[in-house]
Amino acid sequence: MLRHGLIISLSLVVVGSLAACVEKSSSAPSEKQLLLRKENILTAAPASLKRTVNADLDGKIVYLGCDYDKDTVSPGEKVVIQHYFKVVQPTGRGWKLFQHLNGDSPNGNWVNIDHKPVKGSYQVSEWKAGEIIRDEYTLTLPKNWTAPVATVHIGIYKGGDRLKVLSGEQDGQNRVVALKLPVIAGKGAAAPTVPDLTVRKTAKAPVIDGKLDDAAWVNAPTTGTLKDSLNGEKVIEPGAEAKVLWDDQFLYVAFTAKDAHVWSDLEKHDDKLWTQDVFEVFLDADGDGQTYVELQVNPRNATFDSYLPVRRGNQDDWTAEGMKTAVAIDGDLASKDGEDKGWSAELAIPWAAVRGRQDAAAVKLPPALGQALRANFFRFDLGKSGKQVAAAWSATVEPDFHNTGRFGKLTFADETGMVPPSGVPMVPAGGAPLPGAGPDKLTPARAAELMKKELTPAPKGEVKAAPVAQPK
């Protein structure tokens, strides 16, 4: 189910409801729903299917397989899929169907295509023993799909639980592999380049007050203005940017945003901050595309933090211990109708929090010079009209902030912006030559010569600081 990170301002062309994870209160079916049920509740399974699966879901449901009208698909094209289920015994209340569209790897394209079965007329929890259910679904592959394959996973869930797949092809996460279609490239838009940023070390830590008026931020590396979060083709107005610094204690991230309507009434920790104005930081310390942390701060300096051992596997009981945040508002946050100019925020994230729940021995932090991690930065802006607009450093290509394969790269440099060239070790603390270096030992002077890599600072983005929310 899509949570925070759903790109509200951009539409995904999938026929079916992306919001169908929300089950309405039960009521008597309409005549149209009764007719759909009559047409799609069968007394026997089809004699043959284009793809036979026979996956046993916890002894209650058998996913028989599917028919489909195309053997290959191109971005932007539709595929009509007919799923068939056999009901061995009722699931009980609250169980629902989920359906995901995946690329060829955990880091590839991913889309939630949940829907209520039988064109919205017959929920899983209503299915009766002995029934054969036909569920037709029309899928349109997103135009920006980049993976060479489109895999449809299917299963039954209730809250955070899924029926266990006892037999049949699955992915190890109790998701049945319903269908795999080769994708014929050429019709979709090319994915934008994944960005990278060289992050300077700072000798003096910035004061975390939300104002960004410390000397350290003047020439700090910047993402530039955040762009369309889905395709990165255009700058999203009103503009926002992020800057990044580091030292041996913290990773520092600062945001500035222009905004004529700064607004949030959410004040509790781990509230649904992503539904209003918010800045978001995603950090993958070891770059494996699996384990990462999600951090958010809103105009009221409320924060959200979560550790994810797998994509979208939020563990909200985790806390970014020691993280410091502050915001500054150029306007009047108390007035929903006033004219504001913008807001800014600073985060000081301890390296232990960057790591999340990963083993300290496996992920070495603070980083060595030249070490890199994966990250992405987002801004949600809720306008007066109630429309929410999303902007990103690295375009996600799909409507999900959790596309870890699209995270950008942060490479850690010294105070001058230098990183060691590939294959050249750094000089140990104290400046002694590296042992075993031979006649041409790597002296500090030689290391400096080899590490000549200049950064061109982006123009400073400024937002006037006004009332400051004190850190919790």
C-alpha positions as CSV (number, residue, x, y, z in Angstrom):
1,M,0.0,0.0,0.0
2,L,1.3,3.4,-0.9
3,R,2.0,5.6,2.2
4,H,4.0,8.8,2.5
5,G,5.9,9.3,-0.7
6,L,2.9,9.0,-3.0
7,I,3.2,11.7,-5.6
8,I,-0.2,13.4,-5.3
9,S,0.3,16.0,-8.0
10,L,1.2,13.5,-10.7
11,S,-1.0,10.8,-12.1
12,L,-0.1,7.3,-12.9
13,V,-2.0,5.8,-15.8
14,V,-3.3,2.6,-14.3
15,V,-6.9,1.6,-14.8
16,G,-8.2,0.7,-11.4
17,S,-8.1,2.5,-8.1
18,L,-4.8,3.1,-6.4
19,A,-6.8,4.0,-3.2
20,A,-8.6,0.7,-3.1
21,C,-6.7,-0.4,-0.1
22,V,-9.2,1.5,2.0
23,E,-12.3,-0.7,2.5
24,K,-15.6,1.1,3.0
25,S,-18.1,0.0,5.6
26,S,-20.2,-3.0,4.4
27,S,-23.5,-2.3,2.8
28,A,-25.9,-4.3,0.6
29,P,-24.5,-4.7,-3.0
30,S,-26.2,-2.7,-5.7
31,E,-27.9,-4.3,-8.7
32,K,-24.8,-3.6,-10.8
33,Q,-22.5,-5.3,-8.3
34,L,-24.8,-8.3,-8.1
35,L,-24.7,-8.6,-11.9
36,L,-20.9,-8.4,-11.9
37,R,-20.8,-11.1,-9.2
38,K,-23.1,-13.3,-11.2
39,E,-20.9,-13.0,-14.3
40,N,-17.6,-13.6,-12.5
41,I,-18.4,-16.2,-9.8
42,L,-17.9,-19.5,-11.7
43,T,-18.8,-23.0,-10.9
44,A,-15.7,-24.5,-12.4
45,A,-12.2,-23.4,-13.3
46,P,-11.4,-22.8,-17.0
47,A,-10.2,-25.9,-18.8
48,S,-6.9,-24.2,-19.6
49,L,-5.2,-20.9,-18.8
50,K,-2.5,-19.1,-20.7
51,R,-0.4,-19.1,-17.4
52,T,-1.1,-21.8,-14.8
53,V,0.3,-21.1,-11.3
54,N,-1.8,-23.1,-8.7
55,A,-0.3,-21.2,-5.8
56,D,-1.7,-22.2,-2.4
57,L,-2.2,-19.2,-0.1
58,D,-2.3,-20.6,3.4
59,G,-4.7,-23.3,2.6
60,K,-7.5,-20.8,2.1
61,I,-7.2,-19.5,-1.5
62,V,-5.6,-21.0,-4.5
63,Y,-4.4,-18.6,-7.2
64,L,-5.0,-20.8,-10.3
65,G,-3.4,-18.5,-12.9
66,C,-4.4,-16.0,-15.5
67,D,-5.2,-15.2,-19.1
68,Y,-3.9,-12.0,-20.8
69,D,-4.2,-10.4,-24.2
70,K,-0.5,-9.5,-24.9
71,D,2.7,-11.5,-24.7
72,T,4.9,-8.3,-24.6
73,V,4.1,-4.8,-23.6
74,S,5.6,-1.3,-24.3
75,P,5.5,1.7,-22.0
76,G,2.1,3.4,-22.3
77,E,0.3,0.2,-23.6
78,K,-2.6,-1.6,-22.0
79,V,-2.8,-5.2,-21.0
80,V,-6.0,-6.9,-20.0
81,I,-5.4,-9.6,-17.3
82,Q,-8.0,-12.1,-16.0
83,H,-7.0,-13.6,-12.7
84,Y,-8.6,-16.8,-11.4
85,F,-8.9,-17.8,-7.7
86,K,-10.4,-20.9,-6.1
87,V,-11.8,-20.4,-2.6
88,V,-11.0,-23.4,-0.3
89,Q,-12.3,-21.7,2.8
90,P,-13.3,-18.1,3.7
91,T,-10.5,-15.9,4.8
92,G,-12.6,-14.1,7.4
93,R,-13.1,-10.3,7.8
94,G,-10.6,-7.7,6.8
95,W,-8.6,-9.7,4.2
96,K,-8.0,-8.0,0.8
97,L,-6.3,-8.5,-2.5
98,F,-3.0,-6.7,-3.3
99,Q,-1.3,-6.4,-6.6
100,H,2.1,-5.0,-7.3
101,L,3.9,-4.2,-10.6
102,N,7.6,-4.7,-10.4
103,G,10.7,-4.3,-12.6
104,D,13.5,-6.8,-12.8
105,S,15.1,-6.1,-9.4
106,P,14.1,-4.8,-5.9
107,N,15.5,-1.4,-7.0
108,G,13.7,-1.3,-10.3
109,N,10.3,0.2,-11.2
110,W,7.6,-0.5,-8.7
111,V,3.9,0.5,-8.7
112,N,1.1,-0.4,-6.3
113,I,-1.9,-1.5,-8.4
114,D,-4.1,-2.7,-5.6
115,H,-7.8,-2.9,-6.5
116,K,-11.0,-4.4,-5.1
117,P,-11.8,-7.6,-7.1
118,V,-14.5,-8.1,-9.7
119,K,-14.4,-4.4,-10.7
120,G,-15.0,-3.3,-7.1
121,S,-18.0,-5.5,-6.5
122,Y,-16.7,-8.5,-4.4
123,Q,-14.1,-8.1,-1.7
124,V,-11.9,-11.1,-0.7
125,S,-13.4,-11.2,2.8
126,E,-16.8,-11.9,1.2
127,W,-15.7,-14.9,-0.9
128,K,-17.3,-18.3,-0.1
129,A,-15.9,-21.8,-0.1
130,G,-16.1,-23.6,-3.4
131,E,-16.3,-20.4,-5.5
132,I,-14.1,-19.8,-8.5
133,I,-13.5,-16.0,-8.8
134,R,-12.6,-14.3,-12.1
135,D,-11.1,-10.9,-11.6
136,E,-10.4,-8.8,-14.7
137,Y,-8.0,-6.0,-14.5
138,T,-6.7,-3.6,-17.1
139,L,-3.2,-2.4,-16.6
140,T,-1.4,0.4,-18.4
141,L,2.3,0.2,-18.2
142,P,3.6,3.7,-17.1
143,K,5.1,5.6,-20.0
144,N,8.3,6.2,-18.0
145,W,8.8,2.4,-17.3
146,T,12.5,1.6,-17.8
147,A,12.9,-2.0,-16.7
148,P,13.1,-4.8,-19.3
149,V,10.4,-6.8,-17.7
150,A,7.0,-6.1,-16.0
151,T,6.2,-8.6,-13.3
152,V,2.7,-8.7,-11.7
153,H,2.8,-10.0,-8.1
154,I,-0.4,-10.8,-6.3
155,G,-1.5,-11.9,-2.8
156,I,-3.9,-11.5,0.1
157,Y,-3.2,-9.2,3.0
158,K,-4.7,-7.8,6.2
159,G,-3.0,-4.9,7.8
160,G,0.7,-5.8,7.9
161,D,0.1,-9.5,7.4
162,R,-0.1,-11.6,4.2
163,L,-1.4,-15.1,3.7
164,K,1.6,-17.4,3.5
165,V,2.3,-18.8,0.0
166,L,2.7,-22.5,0.7
167,S,3.3,-23.5,-2.9
168,G,3.6,-22.0,-6.4
169,E,6.1,-19.4,-7.8
170,Q,6.6,-16.5,-5.4
171,D,9.3,-13.9,-4.5
172,G,10.0,-14.9,-0.9
173,Q,7.8,-12.1,0.5
174,N,4.5,-14.1,0.1
175,R,3.8,-12.5,-3.2
176,V,2.7,-14.9,-6.0
177,V,4.3,-14.3,-9.4
178,A,1.2,-14.0,-11.4
179,L,2.6,-12.8,-14.7
180,K,5.9,-11.7,-16.3
181,L,5.8,-9.7,-19.5
182,P,8.9,-8.7,-21.5
183,V,8.9,-4.9,-22.1
184,I,9.6,-3.7,-25.6
185,A,11.6,-0.5,-25.1
186,G,11.6,2.6,-27.4
187,K,8.2,4.0,-26.7
188,G,8.8,5.2,-23.1
189,A,10.7,8.3,-22.0
190,A,14.3,7.8,-21.0
191,A,14.9,7.9,-17.3
192,P,16.7,11.0,-16.1
193,T,20.3,10.7,-14.9
194,V,20.8,9.8,-11.2
195,P,22.6,12.9,-9.6
196,D,25.6,12.9,-7.4
197,L,26.9,15.5,-4.9
198,T,30.3,16.0,-3.4
199,V,29.8,16.9,0.3
200,R,32.4,19.1,2.1
201,K,33.4,18.5,5.6
202,T,32.9,21.5,7.9
203,A,35.5,22.5,10.5
204,K,32.8,24.4,12.5
205,A,29.4,22.9,13.0
206,P,26.4,25.1,12.0
207,V,24.1,26.2,14.8
208,I,20.9,24.3,14.3
209,D,18.3,27.1,14.5
210,G,16.7,26.8,11.1
211,K,18.1,30.1,9.8
212,L,21.0,28.9,7.5
213,D,23.0,32.1,8.3
214,D,26.2,30.3,9.4
215,A,29.3,30.7,7.4
216,A,29.4,26.9,6.8
217,W,26.3,27.1,4.6
218,V,27.5,29.9,2.4
219,N,29.4,27.7,-0.1
220,A,27.9,24.4,1.0
221,P,27.2,21.9,-1.9
222,T,23.6,22.3,-3.1
223,T,21.2,20.0,-4.9
224,G,20.1,23.0,-6.9
225,T,16.3,23.7,-7.2
226,L,14.3,20.5,-6.7
227,K,12.5,19.3,-9.8
228,D,9.4,17.3,-10.8
229,S,9.6,14.3,-8.6
230,L,8.4,11.8,-11.2
231,N,10.5,12.7,-14.3
232,G,12.9,15.5,-13.3
233,E,12.0,17.5,-16.4
234,K,11.1,20.8,-14.9
235,V,11.8,22.8,-11.8
236,I,8.8,22.8,-9.4
237,E,7.7,26.3,-8.3
238,P,7.8,27.7,-5.8
239,G,11.4,26.6,-5.6
240,A,13.2,24.7,-2.9
241,E,16.7,23.3,-2.5
242,A,18.8,21.2,-0.1
243,K,22.4,21.7,1.1
244,V,24.6,19.1,2.7
245,L,27.7,19.2,5.0
246,W,29.3,16.7,7.4
247,D,31.7,16.4,10.3
248,D,32.7,13.5,12.5
249,Q,29.5,13.7,14.6
250,F,26.7,14.6,12.2
251,L,25.5,14.7,8.6
252,Y,23.9,18.1,8.2
253,V,21.0,18.8,5.8
254,A,19.4,22.2,5.3
255,F,16.4,23.0,3.2
256,T,15.1,26.4,1.9
257,A,11.8,26.9,0.2
258,K,9.8,29.7,-1.2
259,D,6.2,29.4,-0.3
260,A,3.3,31.9,-0.2
261,H,1.3,29.6,2.0
262,V,3.4,27.8,4.6
263,W,1.1,25.5,6.4
264,S,0.9,22.5,8.7
265,D,-1.2,21.9,11.8
266,L,0.6,18.6,12.7
267,E,2.6,18.8,15.9
268,K,3.1,15.2,17.0
269,H,6.2,13.1,16.4
270,D,5.7,10.4,13.7
271,D,2.4,12.0,12.7
272,K,1.4,11.9,9.0
273,L,3.6,14.9,8.1
274,W,3.7,13.9,4.4
275,T,0.1,15.0,4.0
276,Q,1.0,18.7,4.4
277,D,4.1,20.9,3.9
278,V,7.2,18.9,4.7
279,F,10.8,18.3,3.9
280,E,12.0,14.6,3.6
281,V,15.4,12.9,3.7
282,F,16.0,9.3,2.6
283,L,19.5,7.8,3.4
284,D,20.9,4.4,2.3
285,A,24.1,4.2,4.3
286,D,25.6,1.1,2.5
287,G,24.0,1.8,-0.9
288,D,22.4,-1.7,-1.1
289,G,19.0,-0.4,-2.2
290,Q,17.4,-2.4,0.6
291,T,18.1,-0.9,4.1
292,Y,17.5,2.8,4.5
293,V,16.1,5.5,6.9
294,E,13.4,8.0,6.2
295,L,13.4,11.4,8.1
296,Q,10.9,14.3,7.8
297,V,10.5,17.7,9.4
298,N,7.6,20.1,8.9
299,P,7.1,23.8,9.5
300,R,6.1,23.2,13.1
301,N,9.4,21.3,13.7
302,A,7.5,18.1,14.2
303,T,9.6,15.1,13.0
304,F,9.0,11.7,11.5
305,D,11.7,8.9,11.6
306,S,11.6,5.4,10.4
307,Y,14.0,2.6,9.6
308,L,13.3,0.3,6.6
309,P,15.1,-3.1,6.4
310,V,13.4,-3.6,3.0
311,R,11.7,-1.3,0.6
312,R,8.5,0.2,2.2
313,G,9.1,-2.1,5.3
314,N,8.7,0.8,7.7
315,Q,9.7,0.2,11.3
316,D,8.2,3.3,12.9
317,D,9.2,2.2,16.4
318,W,12.8,3.1,15.5
319,T,13.9,6.6,16.6
320,A,16.8,8.7,15.2
321,E,18.3,9.2,18.6
322,G,20.2,12.5,19.0
323,M,18.9,14.1,15.8
324,K,18.5,17.9,16.1
325,T,16.1,19.9,13.9
326,A,14.9,23.5,13.8
327,V,12.9,25.5,11.4
328,A,12.4,29.2,10.5
329,I,9.3,30.7,9.0
330,D,9.3,33.8,6.9
331,G,5.6,34.5,7.4
332,D,2.8,33.7,9.9
333,L,2.3,30.0,10.4
334,A,-0.6,30.7,12.7
335,S,-2.6,32.2,9.8
336,K,-4.0,29.8,7.1
337,D,-5.0,32.7,4.9
338,G,-1.9,35.0,5.2
339,E,0.7,35.7,2.6
340,D,4.1,34.1,3.5
341,K,7.4,34.1,1.8
342,G,8.9,30.8,2.7
343,W,10.5,28.5,5.3
344,S,13.7,26.8,6.0
345,A,14.9,23.8,8.1
346,E,18.1,22.3,9.4
347,L,18.8,18.7,10.5
348,A,21.8,17.4,12.3
349,I,21.7,13.7,11.9
350,P,24.0,11.6,14.1
351,W,26.0,9.0,12.1
352,A,24.4,6.2,14.2
353,A,21.0,7.4,13.0
354,V,22.2,7.5,9.4
355,R,23.1,3.8,9.8
356,G,19.7,3.0,11.3
357,R,19.6,-0.6,12.7
358,Q,22.4,-1.8,10.5
359,D,25.5,-3.4,12.2
360,A,28.1,-0.7,13.0
361,A,30.8,-3.1,11.9
362,A,29.2,-3.5,8.4
363,V,28.6,0.2,7.8
364,K,31.6,2.3,8.7
365,L,30.5,5.8,9.8
366,P,31.5,8.6,10.0
367,P,32.7,8.1,6.5
368,A,36.3,8.0,5.2
369,L,37.2,10.6,2.5
370,G,35.9,9.3,-0.8
371,Q,33.3,7.1,0.8
372,A,29.8,7.4,-0.6
373,L,26.2,6.7,0.4
374,R,22.9,6.9,-1.4
375,A,20.3,9.6,-0.6
376,N,17.3,11.5,-1.9
377,F,15.7,14.8,-0.8
378,F,12.0,15.7,-1.3
379,R,9.7,18.6,-0.6
380,F,5.9,18.4,-0.4
381,D,4.0,21.8,-0.8
382,L,0.3,21.9,0.2
383,G,-1.3,24.9,-1.6
384,K,-4.3,26.9,-0.5
385,S,-6.4,24.9,-3.0
386,G,-5.6,21.7,-1.2
387,K,-3.4,20.4,-4.0
388,Q,-0.1,18.9,-2.9
389,V,2.9,19.3,-5.2
390,A,6.0,17.1,-4.9
391,A,9.6,18.0,-5.8
392,A,12.8,15.8,-5.6
393,W,16.5,16.0,-6.0
394,S,16.5,12.7,-8.0
395,A,13.4,11.9,-10.0
396,T,11.8,8.7,-8.8
397,V,10.5,7.7,-12.3
398,E,7.5,6.1,-10.5
399,P,5.0,7.5,-8.1
400,D,6.9,6.4,-5.0
401,F,9.5,8.2,-3.0
402,H,10.8,4.7,-1.9
403,N,12.3,3.9,-5.3
404,T,15.8,3.2,-3.8
405,G,17.2,2.5,-7.2
406,R,16.8,6.2,-8.0
407,F,18.6,7.6,-4.9
408,G,21.4,10.0,-5.8
409,K,24.9,9.6,-4.5
410,L,26.7,11.7,-1.8
411,T,30.5,11.4,-1.8
412,F,32.3,12.8,1.2
413,A,35.2,15.2,0.7
414,D,37.5,17.2,2.9
415,E,37.1,20.9,3.8
416,T,38.4,22.0,0.4
417,G,36.1,19.7,-1.5
418,M,38.8,17.2,-2.4
419,V,38.3,13.5,-2.5
420,P,41.0,10.9,-3.2
421,P,41.2,9.7,-6.8
422,S,40.1,6.2,-7.4
423,G,42.6,3.7,-6.0
424,V,44.7,6.3,-4.2
425,P,44.6,5.8,-0.4
426,M,44.4,8.7,2.0
427,V,47.2,9.8,4.3
428,P,46.6,8.5,7.9
429,A,46.0,11.0,10.7
430,G,49.3,12.7,11.7
431,G,50.6,12.9,8.1
432,A,53.0,9.9,8.3
433,P,53.7,8.2,5.0
434,L,51.6,5.1,4.3
435,P,53.5,1.9,5.2
436,G,54.7,-0.2,2.3
437,A,54.4,2.6,-0.2
438,G,57.9,1.9,-1.6
439,P,60.4,4.6,-2.7
440,D,57.6,7.0,-3.8
441,K,55.9,7.1,-0.4
442,L,52.5,8.9,-0.4
443,T,53.3,12.1,1.6
444,P,50.7,14.7,2.5
445,A,52.0,16.9,-0.3
446,R,51.8,14.2,-2.8
447,A,48.3,13.3,-1.6
448,A,47.2,16.9,-2.0
449,E,48.6,17.0,-5.5
450,L,46.7,13.8,-6.4
451,M,43.5,15.0,-4.9
452,K,43.0,18.2,-6.9
453,K,39.3,18.1,-7.6
454,E,37.6,21.5,-7.3
455,L,33.9,22.0,-6.6
456,T,32.1,24.9,-8.2
457,P,29.7,26.2,-5.5
458,A,26.1,26.8,-6.6
459,P,24.7,30.2,-5.9
460,K,23.5,30.7,-2.4
461,G,19.7,30.3,-2.0
462,E,18.4,32.5,0.8
463,V,15.2,32.6,2.8
464,K,14.8,35.3,5.4
465,A,14.5,33.8,8.8
466,A,11.6,34.8,11.0
467,P,10.2,33.1,14.1
468,V,12.1,30.0,14.9
469,A,10.6,26.8,16.3
470,Q,12.8,25.5,19.1
471,P,14.2,21.9,18.7
472,K,12.4,19.4,20.9
